[in-house]
């Protein structure tokens, strides 16, 4: 009798039960890989795939922060302008020469970029939550502010890292490899798997983020500090932008107000 009841509770699954919205991106990716392999046999080579993933590291790291913001029901249109702003300040600091030792200057500049990125995230979060302004309007405004500040700092041109010692010391952060794996790919794995996925799915804060994004009123009645949770998501976004900048600067050694103008579009 018990076995019969258990059998009746079993649901027969078929292909109709598959969530096509979840499967479609992977199907599209598989089709692109097939078309690329047909067009050029070298497309599926290990070196080429590593090169593609390395060049995608910049966007992938920013996407981790966007995942937190969107999961909490928010939106951030200012990430592209924030990249230009943070990278510009970082390069300007390294060009200032306030620290003579190149290694110390580089470490302090990287820490400064992290602080500036977090500060930009705090600004976006507070404007959205404490200011009670819709995320679309708030981050659209800060997008213009960050882009305008970058234009002013660069005087409409480019800001280039002038010290060859710092540049040569910094290049391995993007062009280096560990056990033949490029450094940007390692950073993707650490940021997405070890940090992003763990925080979002294995911590109380991650559950709060998903709860706020699912139903804000229910989350508030459950005692979740909705405004604080959302503000922290913007801080995470700012930190991810700063980490992406740490990879962008050694790649080109230059920045301007025009970079990342198509993000997040």
N, C-alpha and C positions, 0 to 999 in steps of 0.2 A: 504493500500500500504506500509505504514511504517512497519507494523507488518510482512508483507510478506518479506520485505527486511531484517528485523532482523532475521527472521526464516532461511533465506537462508545463513546468516552469521554464524549460529550455526554449530559447527563441531561435528559430531557424534563420540563419543569416544568409543573405545573398548579395550579389553585386549591387542591388538597389539600395542596400543599407550603407554603402560607402559614401562618405562625405566628399563630394566632388570638389568642394571649395578647398578642402585640405589637400587633396591629391593633385589638383590641377597644376599648381606651381612645379611639383616634382615631375609631372608628365611633360610640361613645357621645357623644363631643364633637360630632361632626357632627349627630347626631340632636337633641341639646340645642339647637344653633344653629338648626336647622330649626324645632323647636317654638317657640323663642323668637321667631323671625321671623314665624311664623304668628300667635302670640298678640299680638304688637305689632310693627308695621312698623318702628318706631324702634329695635328691639332690635339690628339689624345696622348701625346708623349708626356712623360713625367715632368720634364723641364718646362714645357709650355703650360701645363696645368698649374704648376707651382708659381709660374710667372703671373698667370691670371689671378690666382688667389692672393698673391702678394699685392698686386695692384688694387684688388678689391678690399684689402684690409682696412683702408681708410674709411670707406663707406660702411663696412661691416661693424666696425667699432662704434660709429655714430648710431647705427641702427639698434645696437644694444640699449643705449640710452633712450632712443625713441620708443622701444618696446615698453619700457617702464612708464613713460609719459602717456602713451596711447592706452596701455592696459588700465591706467587709473582714470581714463576718460578725458585726458588732456590732449594738447596739440602744441607743437613747437615749430614755428616757421622760421625761427631765427638761427638755426644751426649753421647754415652756410655763412652768414655774416659773422657769427660768433667765431668760426674757424679763422676767418680773415683777421678779425680783431685780436684774438689770442696769439696767433702766429706772428702778427705784426709787432705786438708788444714784446714777445719773446725775442725776436730778432733784434729789435731796437735795444733791448737790455744787453744782449750779447755784444752789440756794436758800441755800447757806451764805454766799455773798458774800465768799469769801476772795480773789477776784480782782475788782477794781473794773471793769475794762474788759469790757463785755459780749461783744465779739468774742473776746477772749482767753479769757474764761471758757468760751465755747461750744466753742472748739477744744480746750481742756484737758479739758472734760467728755466730748467725743466720744472723745478718746484714752483717757480713763479707762474709758469703756464698752468699748472694744476690749480693753483690758488685763484688765478683770474677766471679760469673756466668754471670753477665752483661758484665764484662770486656772480658771474653772469647767470648761472643757473638759479642762484638765490634770488636775483633780481626778477627773473622771469616768473619764478614761483610765487613770490610775494605780490607781484603785480596781479597775477591771476587769482590768487586765493584771498589775500588780505585786501586787495583792491577790488575784488568782486568784478573783475573784467573778464569777458569771454576769452579763452585761450587764443582763438584765432585773431581777435583784435589786439590783444596784449602782445603776442609774439610777432605779429605783423609790425607793430610799432617798434619793438626792440630790434627787429631785423633792420629797419631803417636807421635806428640809432647806431648800432654796431657798424653797419656799412658806412654811415656818414663819418663816424669817428675814425675808421680805418682810412677813408679818403683824406681826412684832415691830417692824420699822422703821416701818410705817405705823400701828401701834397699832390695827389692825383697820379702819382707814378708808382714805382715799385720800391720795396724795402728789401735790400739784399744783405746777406751775411758777409761782412767784410773780412773777418779774421780767417785766414787759411788754416791756422792751427786748430781752431775750434771746428771748422768744417771737416777737416780730415779726421778729427777725433770723434765727430758726431756721425759720420757716414755709415759706420757699421750698424747703427740703430735701424737703418732701413735696408742697406745692401749686404749686411752681414748674415751669417747662418750659424746654426747650432746643430751639430750632427746632420749636416746637409739640409736642414730645414730652415728656410728664411725666417729671420727674426719677426717680421710682421705676421707671419702665419702663427708663430708661437704666441704672439700677443693676442691674436684673434682667439685662439683656443683658451688662453688664460682668462681673457675678459668675458667671452661668451659662456664657456662651459663652467670654468671654475668659479667665476664670480656671478655673472648675470643669471645663468640658469639656476645656480644654487640659491641665490638670494630670492629669486622670484618664486621658486617652487619648493624650497626647503626651509624657509624662515617665516616667522610670524609677520614680519613686515611685508614680505612677498604676498602672503595671503591677504593682508590688508589692502594691498594695491589692487589685487584682483577683485576683492569685495567692493571697493570704492568704484572701480570701473564697471562692475556688473549692476549695482544699484546703490547710488549715493545715499538715498534716504534710509534704506535698510541698514547700510553700513553705519550711518550716524546714529540711528536708534540702537545699534548694537554696541555703541560706546567707542567706535573707531574714530580717532581724530582725523577727519577727512582732509581738512586744510593742511595739516602737518604732513600727512602721507603724500598728498599731491605736491607740496612744496619740495619734499625730498626727491620725488621723481625728477623734478626739473634740475635739482642739484646733481643727480646721477647723470642726467643728460649733459650738463655742463662738464662734468668730469670726463665723460666719454669723448666729448669734443676736444678737451685738452689732451687726452691720450692720443687721439687721432692727429692732433697738431704735432705731437712729439715725433710722429712718423712722417708727417708732411714736410717739416722743415729740413731734415737731413736729405730728403729726396731731391728737392729743388734749391734749397738755400735761399729762397726769395719768396716774397709774397706781395700782394697788392689788393686793392679793394674789389677787384674783379674776380678773384678766385672763389670757387664754390658758389657762383651766382645761381646755379640751377638746383641747389639743395634747399629744401627737401623735395623739390618737385621732380 
